[in-house]
Amino acid sequence: MRPAPTGKPTGTPSTQRTDRETSAKVPARTAPLTTLGQVPWSEIKDSTGSADAIPLLLNSVAWGDEQTARTALTELRRRICQFGFVVEQATAATVPFLWELAQLPHVTVRPQIIQLLRSIADARQWESTAAVYPKLLNRRENPVVWERAARRAVRDRRGVLPGLLAEEDAELARATTELARSLGE
């Protein structure tokens, strides 16, 4: 431990760095959504066609004010999990980024993100339809596969649930509890 500064000059300038102590106390965080560019968005589809707009929507959720984030999340939901259906292959690719955003305190729509993750986790419409119409499984683009991949992507990140449940935001805790129940946690 260093003695407290007295405010009097010592005559000899200090050679010790003070910035190390401060930065060592704060854990280093990487910027959110840094791996968005690793997903070939132009090669996969969402409900509108090419999934090219998903990175912009995710960034709007991450950095927008509450209204911007809410609007972007509504559009994102329309593109990846409309009416409780996993609508296209982009859903599974988007899920890890939703989990990432749900953990960031500055994101204004975290409970709504968790609710979207729950909708994805609960989606079984294509699977139920294929049980009645098995020919659906013979299509080149198989929505049952997308649905299962999206549900698996939600389950794969469920390890963050305890941290979200420990937060003081009641709405976030409620949404997280519902998601945990859906996942059987």
Backbone as numpy.savetxt, mean C-alpha at the origin, in Angstrom:
# Nx Ny Nz CAx CAy CAz Cx Cy Cz
29.14 10.33 27.89 28.32 11.51 27.89 29.18 12.75 27.89
28.76 13.72 27.14 29.47 14.98 27.10 28.89 15.93 28.13
29.77 16.78 28.70 29.25 17.80 29.61 28.38 18.78 28.84
27.40 19.36 29.51 26.52 20.34 28.88 27.32 21.57 28.50
27.04 22.16 27.35 27.76 23.37 26.95 27.46 24.51 27.91
28.48 25.29 28.16 28.34 26.42 29.10 28.03 27.71 28.38
28.19 27.71 27.07 27.95 28.94 26.33 29.22 29.77 26.22
30.27 29.43 26.98 31.53 30.16 26.93 32.43 29.50 25.90
33.09 30.28 25.08 34.03 29.70 24.12 35.19 29.03 24.86
35.64 27.93 24.35 36.72 27.20 25.01 38.08 27.57 24.44
38.09 28.33 23.38 39.36 28.69 22.77 39.77 27.71 21.70
39.34 26.48 21.78 39.68 25.48 20.77 38.38 25.02 20.10
38.33 25.14 18.77 37.11 24.69 18.10 36.96 23.18 18.24
35.75 22.75 18.34 35.46 21.33 18.49 35.72 20.60 17.18
36.23 19.40 17.28 36.43 18.56 16.09 35.40 17.44 16.05
34.48 17.44 16.99 33.46 16.40 17.04 32.25 16.82 16.21
31.72 15.85 15.45 30.52 16.12 14.65 29.30 15.92 15.52
28.43 16.88 15.50 27.21 16.76 16.28 26.06 16.19 15.47
26.14 16.22 14.14 25.04 15.73 13.32 24.90 14.21 13.37
25.95 13.50 13.68 25.88 12.04 13.76 24.96 11.58 14.88
25.07 12.23 16.02 24.25 11.83 17.16 22.77 11.99 16.84
22.40 13.10 16.24 21.01 13.36 15.92 20.49 12.36 14.90
21.24 12.15 13.81 20.75 11.26 12.76 20.75 9.81 13.20
21.58 9.45 14.17 21.60 8.06 14.63 20.33 7.71 15.40
19.67 8.72 15.98 18.47 8.47 16.75 17.24 8.26 15.86
17.26 8.81 14.65 16.14 8.71 13.73 16.43 7.61 12.72
15.58 6.59 12.64 15.84 5.52 11.69 15.75 6.03 10.26
16.62 5.56 9.43 16.61 5.97 8.03 15.41 5.35 7.33
14.69 6.13 6.57 13.54 5.64 5.82 13.80 5.89 4.35
13.46 4.93 3.57 13.57 5.14 2.15 12.32 5.87 1.68
12.43 6.55 0.59 11.28 7.26 0.03 10.22 6.24 -0.38
8.96 6.58 -0.20 7.91 5.63 -0.58 7.82 5.46 -2.08
7.34 4.32 -2.47 7.04 3.99 -3.87 8.26 4.00 -4.79
9.44 3.77 -4.24 10.65 3.82 -5.07 10.72 2.68 -6.08
9.99 1.61 -5.86 10.06 0.47 -6.78 8.93 0.46 -7.81
8.17 1.53 -7.90 7.10 1.61 -8.90 7.62 1.36 -10.31
8.80 1.86 -10.60 9.37 1.72 -11.94 9.78 0.30 -12.29
9.81 -0.59 -11.31 10.19 -1.97 -11.57 9.03 -2.81 -12.09
7.84 -2.26 -12.08 6.65 -2.98 -12.56 6.40 -2.54 -14.01
6.21 -3.47 -14.92 5.96 -3.10 -16.33 4.50 -2.69 -16.53
4.11 -1.54 -15.99 2.73 -1.09 -16.01 2.14 -1.04 -17.41
2.92 -0.66 -18.40 2.39 -0.55 -19.77 2.10 -1.92 -20.38
2.65 -2.96 -19.79 2.44 -4.32 -20.32 1.32 -5.07 -19.61
0.79 -4.51 -18.53 -0.31 -5.17 -17.83 -1.55 -4.29 -17.92
-2.69 -4.87 -17.61 -3.95 -4.16 -17.78 -4.65 -3.90 -16.46
-5.40 -2.78 -16.46 -6.37 -2.53 -15.42 -7.73 -2.44 -16.13
-8.77 -2.02 -15.46 -10.10 -2.05 -16.06 -10.27 -1.10 -17.24
-9.35 -0.16 -17.41 -9.45 0.81 -18.51 -8.58 0.44 -19.70
-7.78 -0.57 -19.57 -6.80 -0.94 -20.61 -5.43 -0.99 -19.98
-4.49 -0.24 -20.53 -3.14 -0.22 -19.99 -3.13 0.33 -18.57
-2.31 -0.26 -17.73 -2.22 0.16 -16.32 -1.22 1.31 -16.13
-0.87 2.00 -17.18 0.11 3.10 -17.11 -0.22 4.18 -16.09
-1.49 4.41 -15.81 -1.89 5.48 -14.89 -1.74 5.11 -13.42
-1.56 3.85 -13.12 -1.51 3.43 -11.71 -0.38 4.09 -10.93
0.84 4.21 -11.46 1.88 4.91 -10.68 1.51 6.35 -10.33
0.91 7.07 -11.26 0.48 8.44 -10.98 -0.58 8.47 -9.89
-1.53 7.54 -9.96 -2.58 7.47 -8.94 -1.99 7.15 -7.57
-1.07 6.19 -7.52 -0.42 5.85 -6.24 0.34 7.04 -5.68
1.04 7.77 -6.53 1.76 8.96 -6.07 0.80 10.03 -5.57
-0.36 10.16 -6.21 -1.35 11.13 -5.75 -1.91 10.74 -4.39
-2.08 9.44 -4.17 -2.51 8.97 -2.86 -1.43 9.27 -1.83
-0.18 9.04 -2.20 0.94 9.22 -1.27 1.18 10.68 -0.90
1.09 11.57 -1.86 1.54 12.93 -1.63 0.45 13.98 -1.74
-0.74 13.59 -2.17 -1.81 14.57 -2.34 -2.44 14.98 -1.03
-3.13 16.14 -1.08 -3.93 16.53 0.08 -5.08 15.54 0.19
-5.90 15.68 1.22 -6.94 14.68 1.47 -7.88 14.49 0.27
-8.33 15.58 -0.34 -9.26 15.45 -1.48 -8.58 14.80 -2.68
-7.36 15.19 -2.97 -6.61 14.60 -4.09 -6.38 13.11 -3.85
-5.97 12.77 -2.63 -5.71 11.37 -2.30 -7.00 10.54 -2.38
-8.09 11.09 -1.90 -9.38 10.38 -1.92 -9.83 10.14 -3.38
-9.70 11.16 -4.20 -10.08 11.03 -5.61 -9.21 10.00 -6.32
-7.91 10.06 -6.07 -6.98 9.11 -6.70 -7.27 7.68 -6.24
-7.57 7.51 -4.96 -7.86 6.17 -4.45 -9.17 5.63 -5.03
-10.16 6.50 -5.21 -11.42 6.09 -5.84 -11.17 5.61 -7.26
-10.36 6.36 -7.99 -10.03 5.96 -9.36 -9.21 4.67 -9.38
-8.31 4.54 -8.45 -7.50 3.32 -8.34 -8.40 2.12 -8.06
-9.34 2.28 -7.16 -10.29 1.20 -6.85 -11.06 0.82 -8.11
-11.51 1.79 -8.87 -12.25 1.52 -10.10 -11.41 0.71 -11.08
-10.13 0.94 -11.08 -9.24 0.27 -12.02 -8.82 -1.13 -11.59
-8.80 -1.41 -10.25 -8.24 -2.70 -9.82 -9.20 -3.60 -9.05
-10.26 -3.04 -8.45 -11.18 -3.88 -7.67 -12.56 -3.24 -7.66
-13.16 -3.19 -8.82 -14.44 -2.54 -8.99 -15.58 -3.46 -8.58
-16.51 -2.96 -7.78 -17.67 -3.71 -7.32 -17.27 -5.01 -6.61
-16.11 -5.02 -5.97 -15.66 -6.22 -5.28 -15.04 -7.26 -6.18
-14.91 -6.97 -7.46 -14.25 -7.87 -8.41 -12.80 -7.44 -8.59
-11.91 -8.40 -8.58 -10.54 -8.12 -9.02 -10.65 -8.07 -10.53
-10.54 -6.87 -11.09 -10.92 -6.69 -12.48 -9.83 -6.98 -13.50
-8.61 -6.93 -13.12 -7.55 -7.18 -14.10 -6.27 -7.62 -13.41
-5.28 -7.90 -14.21 -4.00 -8.40 -13.72 -3.21 -7.36 -12.93
-3.51 -6.08 -13.09 -2.77 -5.03 -12.38 -3.04 -5.03 -10.88
-4.09 -5.69 -10.45 -4.45 -5.67 -9.03 -3.33 -6.23 -8.16
-2.85 -7.41 -8.48 -1.80 -8.03 -7.66 -0.53 -7.18 -7.64
-0.21 -6.55 -8.75 0.99 -5.71 -8.82 0.84 -4.44 -7.98
-0.38 -3.99 -7.79 -0.64 -2.76 -7.04 -0.67 -2.98 -5.53
-1.03 -4.17 -5.10 -1.22 -4.46 -3.67 0.00 -4.12 -2.80
1.22 -4.49 -3.16 2.35 -4.14 -2.27 2.49 -2.64 -2.05
2.15 -1.85 -3.06 2.24 -0.40 -2.92 1.13 0.13 -2.01
-0.03 -0.50 -2.06 -1.11 -0.13 -1.14 -0.69 -0.41 0.31
-0.09 -1.56 0.54 0.41 -1.88 1.89 1.42 -0.83 2.33
2.32 -0.46 1.42 3.34 0.55 1.75 2.69 1.87 2.15
1.71 2.31 1.37 1.04 3.57 1.66 0.25 3.52 2.96
-0.34 2.38 3.26 -1.13 2.23 4.49 -0.28 2.42 5.73
1.01 2.23 5.62 1.91 2.34 6.77 2.48 3.74 6.96
2.28 4.62 6.01 2.88 5.95 6.07 1.97 6.94 6.79
2.42 7.48 7.91 1.57 8.37 8.71 1.07 9.61 7.97
1.80 10.09 6.97 1.37 11.31 6.28 0.28 11.06 5.24
0.02 9.81 4.89 -1.01 9.50 3.90 -2.38 9.71 4.56
-3.22 10.49 3.91 -4.48 10.92 4.52 -5.62 9.92 4.41
-5.50 8.90 3.56 -6.60 7.97 3.31 -6.24 6.53 3.71
-5.49 6.39 4.76 -5.03 5.07 5.18 -6.16 4.10 5.50
-7.21 4.49 6.21 -8.30 3.54 6.46 -8.96 3.07 5.16
-9.09 3.97 4.21 -9.70 3.61 2.92 -8.79 2.67 2.13
-7.49 2.81 2.28 -6.55 1.88 1.64 -6.73 0.49 2.24
-6.83 0.43 3.56 -7.04 -0.86 4.23 -8.36 -1.48 3.78
-9.40 -0.66 3.63 -10.69 -1.17 3.15 -10.57 -1.73 1.74
-9.79 -1.08 0.89 -9.55 -1.60 -0.47 -8.81 -2.93 -0.40
-7.81 -3.01 0.45 -7.09 -4.28 0.62 -8.04 -5.38 1.10
-8.97 -5.02 1.97 -9.95 -6.02 2.42 -10.84 -6.47 1.26
-11.28 -5.54 0.44 -12.09 -5.91 -0.73 -11.35 -6.88 -1.63
-10.07 -6.63 -1.81 -9.25 -7.52 -2.65 -9.12 -8.88 -1.98
-8.87 -8.87 -0.67 -8.71 -10.13 0.07 -9.98 -10.97 0.05
-11.13 -10.31 0.02 -12.42 -11.00 0.05 -12.93 -11.39 -1.34
-12.31 -10.88 -2.39 -12.81 -11.10 -3.75 -12.73 -12.57 -4.15
-13.88 -13.10 -4.48 -13.97 -14.49 -4.94 -15.01 -14.62 -6.05
-15.37 -13.51 -6.67 -16.41 -13.52 -7.67 -16.03 -14.36 -8.89
-14.81 -14.19 -9.38 -14.39 -14.96 -10.56 -14.29 -16.45 -10.22
-13.78 -16.73 -9.06 -13.66 -18.12 -8.62 -15.04 -18.76 -8.50
-16.00 -18.03 -7.93 -17.36 -18.53 -7.80 -18.02 -18.73 -9.17
-17.78 -17.79 -10.07 -18.34 -17.90 -11.42 -17.74 -19.10 -12.14
-16.45 -19.31 -11.98 -15.78 -20.44 -12.65 -16.28 -21.78 -12.11
-16.72 -21.81 -10.85 -17.26 -23.04 -10.30 -18.54 -23.44 -11.02
-19.30 -22.43 -11.45 -20.55 -22.68 -12.17 -20.31 -22.81 -13.68
-19.39 -22.02 -14.19 -19.06 -22.01 -15.62 -17.58 -22.32 -15.81
-17.20 -23.59 -15.74 -15.78 -23.96 -15.80 -15.07 -23.54 -17.08
-15.82 -23.26 -18.14 -15.18 -22.81 -19.39 -14.42 -21.50 -19.19
-14.79 -20.77 -18.18 -14.10 -19.52 -17.87 -12.60 -19.78 -17.64
-12.28 -20.94 -17.09 -10.89 -21.28 -16.80 -10.08 -21.57 -18.06
-10.74 -21.76 -19.18 -10.06 -22.07 -20.43 -9.70 -20.83 -21.24
-10.10 -19.68 -20.77 -9.79 -18.44 -21.50 -8.30 -18.14 -21.41
-7.79 -17.51 -22.46 -6.37 -17.15 -22.48 -6.04 -16.22 -21.31
-6.87 -15.22 -21.10 -6.70 -14.31 -19.96 -7.64 -14.80 -18.87
-7.07 -15.36 -17.83 -7.86 -16.04 -16.82 -8.04 -15.15 -15.58
-9.25 -14.60 -15.40 -9.47 -13.72 -14.24 -9.40 -14.44 -12.89
-9.61 -15.74 -12.88 -9.49 -16.50 -11.63 -8.04 -16.45 -11.14
-7.11 -16.55 -12.06 -5.69 -16.47 -11.72 -5.36 -15.09 -11.16
-5.90 -14.03 -11.78 -5.65 -12.67 -11.29 -6.20 -12.50 -9.88
-7.40 -13.02 -9.68 -8.04 -12.89 -8.38 -7.23 -13.60 -7.29
-6.81 -14.81 -7.58 -6.01 -15.55 -6.59 -4.68 -14.87 -6.32
-4.04 -14.36 -7.37 -2.75 -13.67 -7.19 -2.92 -12.41 -6.34
-4.01 -11.70 -6.56 -4.27 -10.48 -5.79 -4.52 -10.81 -4.32
-5.31 -11.85 -4.06 -5.56 -12.26 -2.67 -4.26 -12.70 -2.00
-3.44 -13.43 -2.72 -2.16 -13.89 -2.18 -1.26 -12.69 -1.87
-1.28 -11.68 -2.74 -0.47 -10.48 -2.52 -0.89 -9.76 -1.23
-2.19 -9.75 -0.94 -2.65 -9.15 0.31 -2.16 -9.98 1.49
-2.33 -11.29 1.43 -1.90 -12.17 2.53 -0.40 -12.12 2.75
0.38 -11.98 1.69 1.84 -11.97 1.80 2.37 -10.83 2.66
1.63 -9.74 2.77 2.08 -8.58 3.54 1.36 -8.42 4.88
0.63 -9.43 5.30 -0.16 -9.31 6.53 0.69 -9.11 7.78
1.99 -9.28 7.69 2.88 -9.06 8.83 2.88 -7.63 9.32
2.37 -6.69 8.54 2.32 -5.30 8.98 1.07 -4.99 9.80
0.15 -5.94 9.88 -1.09 -5.71 10.62 -0.87 -5.30 12.08
0.01 -5.97 12.84 0.20 -5.56 14.25 0.61 -4.09 14.40
1.47 -3.62 13.53 1.89 -2.22 13.60 0.73 -1.26 13.34
-0.11 -1.61 12.37 -1.27 -0.77 12.07 -2.30 -0.82 13.19
-2.47 -1.99 13.79 -3.41 -2.12 14.91 -2.97 -1.34 16.14
-1.67 -1.13 16.27 -1.14 -0.41 17.43 -1.26 1.11 17.31
-1.66 1.59 16.15 -1.77 3.04 15.96 -2.99 3.58 16.68
-2.95 4.87 17.00 -4.01 5.50 17.78 -5.23 5.90 16.95
-5.13 5.93 15.65 -6.24 6.31 14.77 -7.33 5.23 14.84
-8.48 5.59 15.41 -9.57 4.61 15.62 -10.11 4.07 14.30
-10.26 4.94 13.30 -10.78 4.49 12.01 -9.81 3.52 11.34
-8.53 3.80 11.43 -7.51 2.91 10.88 -7.51 1.57 11.62
-7.60 1.62 12.93 -7.62 0.40 13.73 -8.84 -0.46 13.40
-10.00 0.18 13.22 -11.22 -0.55 12.88 -11.09 -1.23 11.52
-10.61 -0.49 10.52 -10.43 -1.06 9.18 -9.41 -2.19 9.21
-8.34 -2.01 9.98 -7.30 -3.03 10.08 -7.83 -4.28 10.77
-8.64 -4.09 11.81 -9.25 -5.23 12.50 -10.12 -6.03 11.54
-10.90 -5.34 10.72 -11.76 -6.01 9.74 -10.93 -6.77 8.71
-9.84 -6.16 8.26 -8.96 -6.84 7.31 -8.33 -8.08 7.97
-7.88 -7.93 9.20 -7.28 -9.06 9.92 -8.28 -10.22 10.03
-9.53 -9.90 10.33 -10.56 -10.95 10.39 -10.73 -11.63 9.03
-10.74 -10.84 7.98 -10.88 -11.42 6.62 -9.73 -12.35 6.29
-8.56 -12.02 6.80 -7.37 -12.83 6.54 -7.23 -13.99 7.53
-8.14 -14.06 8.49 -8.08 -15.13 9.48 -7.00 -14.92 10.51
-6.64 -13.69 10.76 -5.57 -13.35 11.73 -6.17 -13.13 13.10
